[in-house]
Amino acid sequence: MATRLRADARRNRAALLSAAREVFAEQGLDASLDEIARRAGVGNATLYRRFPSRRHLIAEVFAGHMTVAIRLADQACEHPDPWAGFLGYLSRVCELQATDRGLAELLVTTAFDDDERLAALRAAAQQRAVDVLTRAQRAGRLRPDFTRNDLWLVMMANAGVNRHATEPHAWRRQLALLIGGLATR
């Protein structure tokens, strides 16, 4: 049976999650846990009492992000135009990566696949992404040789652009160029 947290413990946990979202978004998954505790206004012992490891904290923070990726794919599959749904999905996922370095890194790593919750969410997000691209292919708009692995490569490239570009919206230019190569002729 789960133990109910005291009010101060709930506040500390919420503050830690909020600070972790900010710090991971700014600095990536290797961000300092000391910085997260500092921004949350708690000590390191409180952080480790609530989240025994970096992996636990990352799983808690990013589970919600992965459900957003699933929702985006669901919305794309519901769009009446499969190509527009695919483009909207791809653009929105790339934008999420651009605004959250931690998410950008998480989407292109398998380092957290041993976390059951994240692995299940990741598998669901990947399956829904395949549904989005298959739909666009069946409509004759997306090149037929584009695969799930290619989508993963797009996300890897986008993560790299976001990490290294000096221009804040360079990802948009890269995506526009990429889309030109993905459409069937």
C-alpha positions as CSV (number, residue, x, y, z in Angstrom):
1,M,0.0,0.0,0.0
2,A,1.4,3.4,-1.0
3,T,2.2,5.8,1.8
4,R,0.5,9.1,1.8
5,L,3.0,12.0,1.8
6,R,2.7,14.8,4.3
7,A,1.8,18.2,2.9
8,D,5.4,19.5,3.1
9,A,6.7,16.4,1.4
10,R,4.1,16.8,-1.4
11,R,5.2,20.4,-1.9
12,N,8.9,19.4,-2.0
13,R,8.2,16.7,-4.5
14,A,6.2,19.1,-6.7
15,A,9.0,21.7,-6.4
16,L,11.6,19.1,-7.3
17,L,9.7,17.9,-10.4
18,S,9.1,21.5,-11.5
19,A,12.8,22.4,-11.1
20,A,13.8,19.2,-12.8
21,R,11.6,20.0,-15.8
22,E,13.3,23.4,-16.1
23,V,16.8,22.2,-15.6
24,F,16.6,19.2,-17.9
25,A,14.9,21.4,-20.6
26,E,17.8,23.9,-20.4
27,Q,20.8,21.6,-19.8
28,G,19.8,18.1,-20.9
29,L,19.7,14.8,-19.1
30,D,23.2,15.1,-17.6
31,A,22.2,18.3,-15.8
32,S,23.4,18.7,-12.2
33,L,21.1,17.2,-9.6
34,D,22.5,19.8,-7.1
35,E,21.2,22.5,-9.4
36,I,17.7,20.9,-9.4
37,A,17.7,20.7,-5.6
38,R,18.9,24.3,-5.4
39,R,16.2,25.6,-7.7
40,A,13.6,23.6,-5.9
41,G,14.7,25.2,-2.6
42,V,15.5,21.8,-1.0
43,G,18.6,19.9,0.1
44,N,20.1,17.0,-1.8
45,A,18.9,14.6,0.8
46,T,15.3,15.6,0.1
47,L,15.9,15.0,-3.6
48,Y,17.4,11.6,-3.1
49,R,14.7,10.7,-0.6
50,R,12.0,11.4,-3.2
51,F,14.0,10.1,-6.2
52,P,16.7,7.6,-5.3
53,S,18.5,8.0,-8.6
54,R,18.7,10.3,-11.7
55,R,16.9,7.6,-13.6
56,H,13.9,7.7,-11.2
57,L,13.7,11.5,-11.5
58,I,14.0,11.4,-15.3
59,A,11.3,8.8,-15.6
60,E,9.0,10.8,-13.5
61,V,9.6,14.0,-15.3
62,F,9.5,12.7,-18.9
63,A,6.6,10.2,-18.6
64,G,4.2,13.1,-19.2
65,H,6.2,14.3,-22.2
66,M,6.0,10.9,-23.8
67,T,2.2,10.9,-23.4
68,V,2.2,14.3,-25.2
69,A,4.1,12.6,-28.1
70,I,1.4,9.9,-28.2
71,R,-1.4,12.5,-28.3
72,L,0.3,14.3,-31.1
73,A,0.4,11.1,-33.1
74,D,-3.2,10.4,-32.3
75,Q,-4.2,13.9,-33.5
76,A,-2.1,13.4,-36.7
77,C,-4.0,10.1,-37.4
78,E,-7.3,11.8,-36.9
79,H,-6.4,14.6,-39.4
80,P,-8.5,14.2,-42.6
81,D,-5.4,14.8,-44.7
82,P,-2.8,12.1,-44.0
83,W,0.1,14.3,-45.4
84,A,-1.0,17.3,-43.4
85,G,-1.3,15.1,-40.3
86,F,2.2,13.8,-40.9
87,L,3.7,17.3,-41.4
88,G,2.0,18.6,-38.4
89,Y,3.2,15.7,-36.3
90,L,6.8,16.0,-37.5
91,S,6.8,19.7,-37.0
92,R,5.3,19.6,-33.5
93,V,7.7,16.8,-32.3
94,C,10.7,18.8,-33.7
95,E,9.4,21.9,-31.9
96,L,9.1,20.0,-28.6
97,Q,12.7,18.9,-29.1
98,A,13.8,22.5,-29.8
99,T,12.2,23.8,-26.5
100,D,13.3,20.9,-24.3
101,R,16.9,19.6,-24.5
102,G,16.2,16.8,-22.1
103,L,13.3,15.6,-24.2
104,A,15.4,15.9,-27.4
105,E,18.0,13.7,-25.8
106,L,15.4,11.2,-24.4
107,L,13.7,10.7,-27.8
108,V,17.0,9.5,-29.4
109,T,18.5,7.4,-26.6
110,T,17.7,3.8,-25.5
111,A,19.5,4.4,-22.2
112,F,16.2,4.4,-20.3
113,D,14.5,1.5,-21.9
114,D,15.0,-0.5,-18.7
115,D,12.4,1.7,-17.0
116,E,9.2,-0.1,-17.6
117,R,6.9,3.0,-17.7
118,L,9.2,4.9,-20.0
119,A,9.8,1.9,-22.2
120,A,6.0,1.3,-22.5
121,L,5.3,4.9,-23.3
122,R,8.2,5.0,-25.8
123,A,6.9,1.8,-27.6
124,A,3.4,3.3,-27.8
125,A,4.8,6.6,-29.1
126,Q,6.9,4.8,-31.7
127,Q,3.9,2.6,-32.8
128,R,1.7,5.7,-33.2
129,A,4.4,7.5,-35.1
130,V,4.5,4.5,-37.5
131,D,0.8,4.7,-37.9
132,V,1.2,8.4,-38.8
133,L,3.8,7.7,-41.5
134,T,2.1,4.6,-42.8
135,R,-1.1,6.7,-43.3
136,A,0.8,9.3,-45.3
137,Q,2.5,6.6,-47.4
138,R,-0.8,4.9,-48.2
139,A,-2.2,8.3,-49.3
140,G,0.7,8.4,-51.8
141,R,2.2,11.5,-50.3
142,L,5.2,10.2,-48.3
143,R,8.0,8.4,-50.0
144,P,7.4,4.6,-49.5
145,D,10.9,3.9,-48.3
146,F,10.7,6.2,-45.3
147,T,10.7,4.0,-42.1
148,R,10.5,4.3,-38.4
149,N,14.3,4.2,-38.3
150,D,14.4,7.2,-40.7
151,L,12.1,9.1,-38.3
152,W,14.5,8.3,-35.5
153,L,17.3,9.7,-37.6
154,V,15.3,12.9,-38.2
155,M,14.9,13.3,-34.5
156,M,18.6,12.7,-33.9
157,A,19.5,15.3,-36.5
158,N,17.0,17.7,-35.0
159,A,18.5,17.2,-31.5
160,G,21.9,17.9,-32.9
161,V,20.8,21.1,-34.7
162,N,19.1,22.3,-31.6
163,R,22.1,21.6,-29.5
164,H,24.7,23.2,-31.8
165,A,23.1,25.8,-33.9
166,T,23.6,29.5,-33.1
167,E,20.4,30.5,-34.7
168,P,17.4,29.7,-32.4
169,H,15.0,28.4,-35.0
170,A,17.5,26.6,-37.2
171,W,15.5,23.4,-36.7
172,R,12.7,24.9,-38.8
173,R,15.0,25.4,-41.7
174,Q,16.4,21.9,-41.4
175,L,12.8,20.5,-41.2
176,A,11.7,22.5,-44.3
177,L,14.6,21.1,-46.3
178,L,13.9,17.6,-45.1
179,I,10.2,17.7,-45.9
180,G,11.1,18.7,-49.5
181,G,13.0,15.4,-49.7
182,L,10.2,13.3,-48.1
183,A,7.3,14.1,-50.4
184,T,6.6,11.8,-53.3
185,R,7.2,13.3,-56.7
